[in-house]
């Protein structure tokens, strides 16, 4: 800019600065103070923003406005539009010198990509972001999102490594809301891979930390995931109490997506612990379907909700309705979420079996086996293999049922 203005270093410096100091700034050997930056901006007849970032005040306003629209689209559940807006911002060369703002955009794009169901691409983006020098909070948020994405994708080893690298590394962070949330996501991975003893121990640690912090955000994260673990080890009523606690706290904060997901978790848990309450569960899940459609919920969230509604309809004996909800939910599940896809086909097979449509039931069971086969051994995988074996046995495919039971045993480590 000095050269564009036709000024020498001495002319720019005079009378407040020395020309040698200006030379050191230009060569990158000195960092000017805020007061010197303001002085130089005045002498060069440009804005302070442009001098610092290479972006004019007007360009900065445009970037911040575009970022606001992207965030709004995401919060309103318009995840495809949000992804497009974030991608347009990433392509803006004006972000190059705005490190923190660029990282905000990268993180937003990764979350929108996850919400669109493109889990592999979301993981790639989050991994790339983690290689940068991040602020402490952004580092925790990126790790938490990455653990969640890896878990949903069935990449459990990578999920554990991503979480434990921060939580149990050489510089273990002090407890905070973000640390508890990262721990809660890691707890979910322990549960999925069948490490229930570790999960139970870590759930107690997270609950204690949340009680000490006393913040709604930490209490929801810890209680929500501890409820899943409690049910897994046979403590159904304890699980319900923890889930109800999380929902009560979440209701006070009013954040739509998490409130809807927590309501779904409680409904699913209630159906398993108290199957006689199927009608009550069905009403709760139907409400959650409406709520999720009005938030930034991912296609996976919405698909899961419809599958849970199909499950409640099955328990209540409404087979045709269950079939319709299961098919709609299946169509929303991203192909990378193999276990959830398998569960969708399992629900369809049960509905077809109940309706006496054995050929269609058999085809759906075949799909269950196809989706499950590539997955690594884990507790949830074993449970789905077992359910598939029961379905095969019910429609008379005994030999295939034996094979599925054997896979269930293997996935359980037996």
C-alpha positions in Angstrom: 0.0 0.0 0.0 2.9 2.3 0.7 4.2 1.7 -2.8 0.8 2.2 -4.3 0.6 5.6 -2.5 4.1 6.5 -3.9 5.6 6.9 -0.5 9.1 6.0 0.8 9.5 4.3 4.1 10.8 7.6 5.6 7.8 9.6 4.3 5.4 7.1 5.8 7.2 7.1 9.1 7.7 10.8 9.5 7.3 12.3 12.1 6.0 9.8 14.6 8.0 6.7 13.6 11.5 5.9 12.3 12.0 4.6 8.8 13.9 1.6 10.2 10.8 0.6 12.3 8.6 0.8 9.2 11.2 -1.5 7.4 11.1 -4.0 10.3 7.3 -4.1 10.1 7.3 -4.6 6.4 9.8 -7.4 6.6 7.8 -9.2 9.3 10.4 -8.7 12.1 8.2 -6.5 14.2 4.5 -6.6 15.1 3.0 -3.1 15.4 1.0 -2.2 18.4 -2.7 -1.3 17.9 -1.8 2.4 18.2 0.8 2.1 15.5 -1.7 0.2 13.3 -4.2 3.0 13.6 -1.6 5.5 12.8 -0.4 3.6 9.7 -4.0 3.2 8.5 -4.5 6.9 8.7 -1.3 7.7 6.9 -2.2 5.1 4.1 -5.8 6.4 4.0 -7.4 3.0 4.5 -9.5 1.2 7.1 -7.8 -0.5 10.0 -9.7 -3.7 9.0 -8.1 -3.6 5.5 -4.6 -3.0 6.9 -4.9 -5.9 9.3 -6.8 -8.5 7.2 -6.6 -7.3 3.6 -10.4 -7.0 3.7 -12.3 -3.7 3.5 -15.0 -2.9 6.1 -17.6 -3.4 3.4 -16.2 -6.8 2.5 -16.1 -7.8 6.2 -19.8 -6.8 6.5 -20.7 -8.9 3.5 -18.8 -11.9 5.0 -20.5 -11.6 8.4 -23.9 -11.2 6.8 -23.4 -14.3 4.6 -22.2 -16.3 7.6 -25.3 -15.2 9.6 -27.5 -16.4 6.8 -25.7 -19.8 6.7 -26.1 -20.2 10.5 -29.8 -19.2 10.3 -30.4 -21.7 7.5 -28.8 -24.5 9.6 -30.7 -23.6 12.8 -34.0 -23.6 10.8 -33.3 -27.1 9.5 -32.5 -26.0 6.0 -29.3 -28.1 6.0 -28.9 -28.3 2.2 -29.1 -24.5 1.8 -26.8 -24.1 4.8 -24.2 -26.4 3.3 -24.4 -24.4 0.0 -24.0 -21.1 1.8 -21.0 -22.3 3.8 -19.4 -23.7 0.7 -19.8 -20.4 -1.1 -18.1 -18.6 1.9 -15.2 -21.1 1.9 -14.6 -20.3 -1.8 -14.3 -16.5 -0.9 -10.7 -15.5 -1.1 -11.3 -12.7 1.3 -11.4 -15.3 4.1 -7.7 -16.2 3.6 -6.4 -13.7 6.1 -9.3 -14.1 8.6 -8.1 -17.3 10.3 -10.7 -17.4 13.1 -13.6 -16.5 10.8 -12.5 -19.1 8.2 -12.3 -21.8 10.9 -15.9 -20.9 11.9 -17.0 -21.3 8.4 -15.1 -24.6 8.0 -16.7 -26.0 11.2 -20.2 -24.8 10.1 -19.7 -26.5 6.7 -18.7 -29.8 8.4 -21.8 -29.7 10.6 -24.0 -29.0 7.7 -22.4 -31.8 5.7 -23.0 -34.2 8.6 -26.6 -33.1 8.8 -27.0 -33.8 5.0 -25.9 -37.4 5.8 -22.5 -37.2 4.0 -20.6 -38.6 7.0 -17.3 -39.5 5.3 -16.9 -36.0 3.9 -17.8 -34.4 7.3 -15.2 -36.5 9.0 -12.6 -35.5 6.4 -13.4 -31.8 7.0 -13.2 -32.1 10.7 -9.9 -34.0 10.5 -8.5 -31.2 8.3 -9.7 -28.6 10.8 -8.1 -30.4 13.7 -4.7 -30.1 12.0 -4.8 -26.3 12.4 -4.0 -24.2 15.4 -7.4 -23.8 17.0 -8.8 -21.9 19.9 -9.4 -24.2 22.9 -13.2 -24.2 22.6 -13.1 -24.8 18.8 -10.7 -27.7 19.3 -13.1 -29.4 21.8 -16.1 -28.8 19.5 -14.3 -30.2 16.5 -13.2 -33.3 18.4 -16.7 -33.8 19.8 -18.3 -33.6 16.3 -15.7 -35.9 14.9 -16.3 -38.6 17.6 -20.0 -38.4 16.9 -19.5 -38.7 13.1 -17.1 -41.6 13.5 -19.5 -43.4 15.8 -22.5 -42.9 13.5 -20.3 -44.3 10.6 -19.3 -47.3 12.6 -15.7 -46.2 12.7 -15.4 -47.0 16.4 -11.6 -47.3 16.7 -11.2 -43.8 15.1 -13.9 -42.4 17.3 -12.2 -43.6 20.5 -8.8 -42.3 19.3 -10.2 -38.9 18.5 -11.9 -38.5 21.9 -9.2 -40.1 24.1 -6.4 -38.0 22.5 -7.9 -35.0 24.1 -9.6 -36.3 27.2 -6.8 -38.6 28.4 -3.8 -36.9 26.7 -0.8 -35.3 28.3 -2.6 -32.0 28.7 -6.0 -33.2 30.0 -8.4 -30.3 30.0 -10.3 -29.1 33.1 -13.9 -30.0 33.3 -16.2 -27.6 31.4 -19.5 -27.9 29.4 -17.5 -28.7 26.2 -15.3 -31.3 27.9 -18.4 -33.1 29.4 -20.0 -33.1 25.9 -16.9 -34.6 24.3 -16.8 -37.1 27.1 -20.5 -37.9 26.6 -19.9 -38.6 22.9 -16.9 -40.8 23.8 -19.1 -42.6 26.4 -21.5 -43.4 23.6 -18.7 -45.0 21.6 -17.8 -47.2 24.6 -21.4 -48.4 24.7 -21.6 -49.1 21.0 -18.5 -51.2 21.0 -19.7 -53.2 24.0 -17.2 -51.9 26.6 -19.9 -51.7 29.2 -17.6 -51.8 32.3 -15.6 -48.8 31.0 -18.8 -47.1 29.9 -20.4 -47.5 33.4 -17.3 -46.2 35.1 -16.9 -43.2 32.8 -20.7 -42.4 33.0 -20.3 -42.1 36.8 -17.3 -39.8 36.3 -19.2 -37.6 33.8 -22.3 -37.4 36.1 -20.0 -36.3 39.0 -18.4 -33.6 36.9 -21.7 -32.3 35.6 -23.0 -32.1 39.2 -19.9 -30.2 40.2 -20.3 -27.8 37.3 -24.0 -27.4 37.9 -24.7 -26.2 34.3 -27.7 -27.3 32.3 -25.5 -28.1 29.3 -23.2 -30.5 31.1 -26.1 -32.1 33.1 -28.0 -32.9 29.9 -25.0 -34.3 28.1 -23.9 -36.5 31.0 -27.4 -37.7 32.0 -28.5 -38.4 28.4 -25.6 -40.7 27.7 -25.5 -42.3 31.1 -29.1 -43.3 30.7 -28.2 -45.3 27.6 -25.4 -47.1 29.5 -27.7 -47.8 32.5 -30.2 -49.5 30.4 -27.5 -51.6 28.7 -26.4 -53.0 32.0 -30.0 -53.9 33.0 -31.0 -50.9 35.1 -34.0 -49.8 33.2 -35.7 -47.6 35.8 -32.4 -45.9 36.6 -32.1 -45.2 32.9 -35.6 -43.7 32.7 -34.8 -41.4 35.7 -31.6 -40.2 34.1 -33.3 -39.6 30.7 -36.2 -37.8 32.4 -33.7 -35.6 34.3 -32.0 -34.7 31.0 -35.3 -33.9 29.3 -36.4 -31.7 32.2 -33.2 -29.7 32.1 -33.2 -29.5 28.3 -36.8 -28.2 28.4 -35.7 -25.2 30.3 -33.0 -24.2 27.8 -35.4 -24.6 24.9 -32.9 -25.6 22.1 -35.2 -27.3 19.6 -33.0 -29.9 18.0 -31.5 -31.3 21.3 -34.9 -31.2 23.0 -36.5 -33.2 20.2 -33.6 -35.7 20.2 -33.8 -36.1 24.0 -37.6 -36.6 23.8 -37.0 -39.3 21.2 -34.4 -41.0 23.4 -36.8 -41.0 26.3 -39.6 -42.4 24.2 -37.4 -45.2 22.8 -36.2 -46.1 26.3 -39.7 -46.0 27.7 -40.9 -48.4 25.0 -38.1 -50.9 25.9 -38.5 -50.6 29.7 -42.3 -50.3 29.7 -43.7 -51.9 26.5 -47.2 -51.6 27.8 -46.9 -47.8 27.3 -46.8 -48.1 23.5 -49.7 -45.7 22.9 -48.0 -43.0 25.1 -44.7 -43.5 23.3 -46.3 -43.3 19.9 -47.8 -39.9 20.7 -44.5 -38.6 22.1 -42.6 -39.8 19.0 -45.2 -38.3 16.6 -44.7 -35.0 18.4 -40.9 -35.3 18.0 -41.2 -35.9 14.3 -42.9 -32.6 13.9 -40.3 -30.9 16.2 -37.3 -32.3 14.3 -38.7 -31.1 11.0 -38.6 -27.5 12.3 -34.9 -27.7 13.5 -31.4 -28.3 12.1 -31.8 -32.0 12.7 -29.9 -34.2 10.2 -31.6 -36.6 7.8 -30.3 -39.3 10.2 -32.0 -37.8 13.1 -35.3 -37.6 11.2 -34.9 -41.1 9.9 -34.2 -42.4 13.3 -37.3 -40.7 14.6 -39.5 -42.3 12.0 -38.0 -45.7 12.7 -38.8 -45.3 16.4 -42.3 -44.4 15.5 -42.5 -47.6 13.4 -41.3 -49.6 16.3 -44.0 -48.1 18.6 -46.6 -48.9 15.9 -45.3 -52.5 15.7 -45.6 -53.0 19.5 -49.1 -51.5 19.4 -50.1 -53.9 16.6 -50.5 -51.3 13.9 -48.6 -53.1 11.1 -49.6 -51.1 8.0 -48.7 -47.8 9.7 -45.5 -49.3 11.0 -44.6 -50.4 7.5 -45.2 -46.9 6.1 -43.1 -45.2 8.8 -40.2 -47.7 8.5 -40.1 -47.2 4.7 -40.0 -43.4 5.1 -37.4 -43.6 7.7 -35.2 -46.0 5.7 -35.3 -43.6 2.8 -33.8 -40.8 5.0 -30.9 -42.9 6.4 -27.5 -42.1 4.8 -25.7 -45.1 3.3 -22.8 -44.6 5.6 -24.9 -45.3 8.7 -24.9 -49.0 8.0 -26.2 -50.2 11.4 -29.2 -47.8 11.3 -29.9 -48.9 7.7 -29.9 -52.5 8.9 -32.3 -51.7 11.7 -34.7 -50.0 9.2 -34.8 -53.2 7.1 -35.3 -55.3 10.2 -38.4 -53.2 11.2 -39.7 -53.7 7.6 -39.2 -57.4 7.8 -41.1 -57.6 11.1 -44.0 -55.6 9.7 -44.1 -57.8 6.5 -43.9 -61.0 8.7 -46.9 -59.8 10.8 -48.8 -59.1 7.6 -48.1 -62.6 6.3 -46.0 -61.3 3.4 -43.2 -63.8 3.8 -41.4 -63.2 0.6 -41.0 -59.5 1.2 -40.0 -60.2 4.8 -37.3 -62.6 3.6 -36.0 -59.9 1.1 -35.8 -57.3 3.9 -33.9 -59.8 6.2 -31.4 -60.4 3.3 -30.9 -56.6 3.3 -30.3 -56.6 7.0 -27.5 -59.2 6.6 -26.0 -57.3 3.7 -25.8 -54.1 5.7 -24.4 -55.8 8.8 -21.8 -58.0 7.2 -19.0 -55.4 6.8 -19.4 -53.9 10.3 -16.8 -54.6 13.0 -17.8 -56.6 16.1 -19.7 -54.5 18.6 -22.6 -54.8 21.1 -25.2 -53.0 19.0 -24.1 -55.0 15.9 -24.5 -58.3 17.9 -28.0 -57.2 19.0 -29.1 -56.6 15.4 -27.7 -59.9 14.2 -29.6 -61.6 17.0 -32.8 -59.9 16.0 -32.2 -60.8 12.4 -31.7 -64.4 13.4 -35.0 -64.4 15.2 -36.7 -63.0 12.1 -35.2 -65.6 9.9 -36.3 -68.4 12.3 -39.8 -67.0 12.3 -40.1 -67.2 8.5 -38.7 -70.7 8.4 -35.2 -70.0 7.1 -33.5 -72.1 9.7 -30.0 -72.5 8.1 -29.7 -68.7 7.6 -30.9 -68.2 11.2 -28.1 -70.4 12.5 -25.6 -68.3 10.6 -27.0 -65.1 12.0 -26.9 -66.5 15.5 -23.3 -67.4 15.0 -22.5 -63.8 13.8 -24.3 -62.5 16.9 -22.1 -64.6 19.1 -19.0 -63.5 17.3 -19.9 -59.8 17.5 -20.4 -60.3 21.3 -16.9 -61.7 21.6 -18.2 -65.2 22.5 
